[in-house]
Amino acid sequence: MKFGQWLGLFALVVSLFILWQFRQTLLLLFTAVVLATAFNRIAQRLQKSGAKRGIALLLTLSLIFFLSLFVILLIVPPFIGQFVQLISLVPAGAAQVLEQLQILNTNLPAWFPRFDVPDFSDFQTLVPILRNFLGQFFGLFGNLINTLAIPLQGLLVIVLTIMMLVNPSAYRRVFLLLFPSFYRRRADEILTRCEQDLGNWAGGVLVSSLCIALLSGVGLWILRIKLVLAQALLAGLLNIIPNIGPTLSLVFPVTVALIDENGVFKAIAAVVLYIIIQQLESYLITPTIMANQVSLLPALTLVSQLFFASIFGFLGLVLALPLTIVFRAWIEEALVKDVLNQWDRDTTRAELVTAPILAIEPADATALPTETKGQDPQDLDE
């Protein structure tokens, strides 16, 4: 390698190291980009209806503000109250599960192997154990909380979202300056695809989560399971996290149902209810609402969740799907179409050019037609 190439490689390594040190801030920036993209689609729809850009932005921000105010004033207080009660009931529900397991272990046939079930005489002894378990499970929060205070992070995301929403083209041009001049037009096309994919994902997830929350609330109300509002909203919020979210949302209704009368039957009914809702979401709601969303393989979605959660923490887990959508767009467009496909095409052309010459033995060289002798291989190809 030449000195310039070594210097470029060194600069690339240093740049990646610096970006790694600021990965949490970059993730907050990506969060603002996702929100700005979703809100910008609303503004663009208003513009298509005849409104000017400034009026469309004002209407969009006003709609978001009043909707957020409505949620904060009317939904958040009862949700917090019910959520606190829900958390306080989890130890009791867990102890009920252990008691049922102890009964099952006692009634097993003599030939069946026994399993150890901890004996908790007091529900409160479960609290430190559950706290330790939840602390390990949600240890993904650690980096997020240690980097900045959560309120400051939220404020930063809001400010960045509004800034990018007011003049998105200016920030887009600045980002395009990072690419070589010959590739900027192509990079702009890839950014357009990313914007479309993120917008489809955001709109689809919002409507899908509302449907899940509504179905969960109606089902839990029919089953007479307590704290319907908190559990329905949790089901809708956790639906944003594929694979893991629906499983986590099932924990709360099952534990609450177990401490009620006919707890076992209610818990089983809650499991059946959530399975039915998830089947409806997978085969009816999602295909209908997210018809334009970029579909991802289930294994790829799960691997991306584990990967981004290990790097960015809990926020990386929540944003695993949009991050995967963006990475997939860049890999398909920049790597596959612009590099690998062109590489294969060039290789094939080179084979077609050289094949007639390589296939002829030296002894047969005199058999060549007169008009082909001494011609350049590219002339033959033509």
N, C-alpha and C positions, 0 to 999 in steps of 0.2 A: 504493500500500500504506500501511496505517496504521502508526503508530509501534510498536504491539504486534506486528504482523506482521514488521516489519523486525527487531525485537528477537528474535523467535522464530527468524527465519532466521539471524541472527548467532549465536545460541546453538547452533543445529544445526551450523553450519559449524565453530564452535570445538570442539564435541563430536566431530565427525568427525575433526578434526585431532588431537585428543588420543588418540582411539582408534587412529589411524594410527601414532602414535608408539609405542604399546604393542601393535602388531599381533602381534609374536612371542609376547608373554606371553598375549595373547588366544588365539593358536593352541594354546599349551600347555594353556590352560583348556579349549578345545574338545576337545583330545585326551583330557583327563581326563573330559569329559562323555561322549565316545564309549565309553571304557572302562567308566565307571560305568553307562552304559545297558546295555552288553552283560552286565556282571556282575549287574546288577539283574534282568535277564530270567531268569538262572539262579536267583537267590533267589526270584523270583516263582513259578517252576515248582516249587521246593521247598515254597513256601507252599501252592500248590494241592494238593500231596500230603498236606497236613495239618500241616506244621511251622509254628511260630510265626516271626514276623519276625526276632527276635533269633537264634534257632537257625538259621534259613535263611541269614542273613548270616554267621554263624560258620562254617557248613559251606561256604559259597561261598568265603570268604576262605581257609579252610584248604585247600580243593581247589586254589585258584589258587596258594597258597604252595608246597604240596608239588609241584605240577606244575612251577612255575618252578624249584624246587630240583632236581628230576629233570633238567630241561633243562640247568641250569647245570653240574651235576656229571657227567652222563653224555654229553651231546651237545655242549656248547660246547667243551670241551678238544680232542676230536678234530676238531671242525669248524674251530677256529682253526688247528690244525696243518695240516690239509689245505688250508685257505684260503690260508695263507702259501705253501705249495708251489704252489698254483694260480696265485697272483699271480706267483711267480717263473718259472712256465712260460709266461706270456703273451707276454713278449718273444720267446722262441724260436718260439712258434706264429705270432706276427706276422711274424717273419723268414721262416718257412717259406711263409707266404702270399705274401710279396713274391718269394720265389724262384720259386714256381709261376707268378706273374704274369710274371716275367722270361722264363721258359721259354716261356710262351704268347705273349709279345710277339715272341720270336725266331722262333717257328714259324708266325707268321701269314703269309698270302699277301702277295705283293709289292704288290698293289693295295689291300690293307687298310690303313687309316691306323694308324700306330704311336702308342703312348701311353708316357709317361715313367714308369718305375718306379725308385724310389730304390734304389741299390746299397749294401747294408749288409754289410760283410765280417765284422763282429763283432756278435753278438747284443746285447752290452751297450750298443752305440750306440743301440739302440732304447729303452732305459730312459728317458733324459731326454725323448725325443719323446713316449713314451706317458704319462710323468708330466705333461707339459705338456698333452697332450690330455685326460687324465682330470681334471686340475686345472680346465680350462675347462669340461668337461662337468659335473663335480660341483661347480662353483663355487656351485651352489645351496646347498651346505653352509655357505658363508661366513657368512651372517647368523646361521644357527643356532649356529655355534660361537662367533662373536664376542659374541653377546648374553649367554650364560651358558655355563659349562662343561657339557658333555653329562651328566656324572653328576649335577650339581645339577638340571639340567632333568628328568632321569628321576626323581630323588627328589621334586621338586616335583609332577610328574604323579601319582606314586604316592600322595602325601599327599592331594592334591586328590581323587583318585579315591575313596580310602577315606572321606574326609569327606563327599562327596556321596552315596556309597553307603549310609552309615549313616543319613542323614536326607534323602532326596532331596526330599521334599515341602516342607521348609523353604526350601531353595534355590530351588525352583520358585515358591513364593509371593513370595520376594524379587524374582525376575526379573519376575513378573507385575505388580509394583508400578510397573514402568517404563511400563506402558501406561495409557491413560485408563480410568477406572472402568467406562465403558459397554462397553469392548472386552475386559476381562479374561477374561470367561467364554469368549469366542471365541478369544482367544489361548491359553487353557488347552487348548482343543480342538486347536488347531494344534500345540501342544507334544506332545500325546498322539500325533498322527500322526507327528511327527518322531521321537519315541521308538520307535514301532513300526517305522518305516522303518530307523532306525539299528540297531535290534536285529536285524531280518531281514538287513540287510547284514552285520553283524559275524558272526553265526552262519553265514551262507552262505559268506562269504569264508574263515572258519576251516576249514570242512569242505572247501571247494574247494581251498584251498592244501595241505591234508594229502593230498588225492587226487593233486594235481599232483606233490608231492614223492615220493609212493610210486611213481607211474607212471614218473617220471623216473629214480628210483633203480633200479627193476627194469630199465628199458630200457638204461640206461648199464652196468649190471652184465652184461647179456646181450651188449652190444657190446664188453665188456672195455675200457672207457674208464676211465682212472685217476681217483682222488679222487671216488668215487661219492657218499659222504656229503655232502661239501661242496657238490657241484654239485646234488644233489637238494634239499638244504635251501635253497640259493640260488634254485632254481626255484620252490619253495613260497613263499618270502618275497617274491620279486619278482612273484609272481602277484597280490599285493595291489594292485600298480600296473597298471591296465589299459593295454593297447596297448603301452606302453613296457617294462613289466616282462618279459613273455615274450621280447621281442627281446633285451634285455640278458642274460637267462639263457641264451640260445643262444650267446653269445660264448665263454663258458668251455669248454664241451665241444668246440666246434669247434677252438679253439686247442690244447687238450690232445691231441685226436685227431690233429692234423696232425704232431706231433712223434713219434708212435708209428709202429710198423711198419704198412704199408698205411694211412698217415695220411689220404690223400685219400679212400679208400673209407670209412674210419671217420668222417671229417668229414661226408661226404655222408649216411651212415647216421644220424649224430647230427641233422643238419638234418631229415631225413625223420621221425625219431622225434619231435622236438619239434613238427613241424607236425601229426603225427597226434595228439599229446597235446593240443595247443591246439584242434584240431578237436573232439576228444572233450570238452574242457572247455567249448567254446562251444555245442555242439549237444546234449550229453548230460548232463554233470556239472552245469553251471550251471542249465539249465532244470529239472533234477530236484531239486537241492538248494535252489536259490534261487527256488522257485516263488512265494513271497510277497514276494520282493525287488522294490523299485521299479526298473523297467527304464528305462534312459536311452538316448537315441540315441547311436550311436558317435561321430558328429561332435561332439555336445555334450560327451561325455566327454573327447575329445581337447582341445577348446578349453578346457574347465574345467581340465584338467591344466596346459596352458600358462599360463593366467591365474593360477591359484593358485600355481604354481611361481615365476612372475615376481614375485609379491607376497611370498610367505612363504618361498621357498627350497625346500630338499629336503623338509622336513616338509610343506609345502603340496602338493608333488607326491604324497606318500604319502596325504595326507588329502583329495585333490581330490574323490574320489567321495563320501565322507560329507558334505563341505562342499556339494557340488552337490545331494545329496539334501535337505539341510536348506533350502538356498536355494530349491530347486524347490518344496518343501512350502509355504514361506511365500509364494512368488510365486503359486502356484496358489490357495491358500486366502485370503490377505489381499488380494492385488492383483486376481486374476482374479474369484474368486467374490464377494468383499465389495465391490469397487469397480467393476470393468469390467462384470461381469454386471448389477449393480444399476443402473449408469449406463445401459446399453442398455435395460433394462426401463423405467426412468423416461422415457427419450427416446421409446420406443415408445408409452407411455401418453400422453405429451404430444401426439404426433402424432395419436393417435386422438381426443383431445379437441378439437383445433383443426381437424382436417381437414374436418368438415361445414360449419363456418363459412367457412373460407377457400375452399371449393369453390363457394360461392354468389356469383353476381355481384350487385352492388347492385340491378340492374334486376329481378332475380327475388326480391327480398326479400319482396314481397307474396305469393309463392307458398308461403311457409312455412305449415305448419299453425298454426291458431290457438293450440293449446296449447303450441307451442314458441316463440312470439314473446316476446321479453323475458326468456327464461330464461337462467340462468347456464350457461356451457359445461360446467361440471362436472355440472350437472343433466342436460344432454343425454347426457353420458357414462354417467350412471347409467341 
